[in-house]
Amino acid sequence: MSRSATQVVGATDANPQGEIFADRLRGLSEAMSSDWLRLRPPADDWNEVLQDRLKENADREIGGRRAASRSTASREASPG
């Protein structure tokens, strides 16, 4: 983070533990004058998103058709 023009990206769960960890990462990035971006899963946690994606891919392979997939993350950038 000590390099200029560094951006810290945190992909944390959308639950209380994820909020705490994201706040720590945000504080570190701000202390180092780095840009900050947080990625949140559309579900409660990233594991759930990955499980859903695996199921969608398996269904797509079985059905032979291409299904639309959900957005992977929502983004929260630091005010700047």
N, C-alpha and C positions, 0 to 999 in steps of 0.2 A: 504494500500500500504506500510505500514511501516514494514510488515513482510518480512523476507528474502525469496528469491526465489518466489516472487510474480510476476504474469504476468497480466498486464492490457489488457483487450480485449474490443475494442470499435467497435460496429456495427453501423456505421453511413451511412447516405445516400450518394450516389455518385453525389452530387451537391455542389454548393458553401457553403451552410449552413453546410453540412456534413463535408466538408473540414475544416471549421473554428472550428467546435466542435472537430474533430479528432486532429487538431493541439493543442487544449487546453489539451485534454486527454494525448497526446504524451508528452507535456511539463511537466504535472504533474507526469507522470510515470518516465520520465527521471530525474526530480528533486528528486524523491524518489529512484532512481537507480533500478527501476523495469523494467522488460522486457515489450515490447509493441507489440501488434498485432491488426491490424485493419481489420475488415470484411466489405467488400463493397457488395452491392447487384449487381446482373448482370444487373438490370434495373436501372432507375434513383433513385428510393427510395424503401425502404423495404416494404411499403404498397403495391406497385405494384407487388412485388414478392409474397407476401402473397395472394393477389387477384388471381394471375395466378395459384398458387398452389391449392387454393380452387376450381377453375374452372377445373384444371386437375383432381383433386380427384373426382369431381362430374361427369366428363366425363368418368372416369375410372369405376365408380360404375354403370353408365347407360350402358356403352358398355360391361361391364363384362370382360374387358381385362386390362392388366397392361401396362400403358404407361410409357415410360422413362421420368424422370423428369430432369429439368436443374439443374446445380450446384447451390447451394444456395448463395454462396458468393465467392468473390475473396479475397485473403489475402495479407496483407502488413505487414511485420514484420520489427521491428527496426533493423538497422544494428548493429551487435553486435559481 
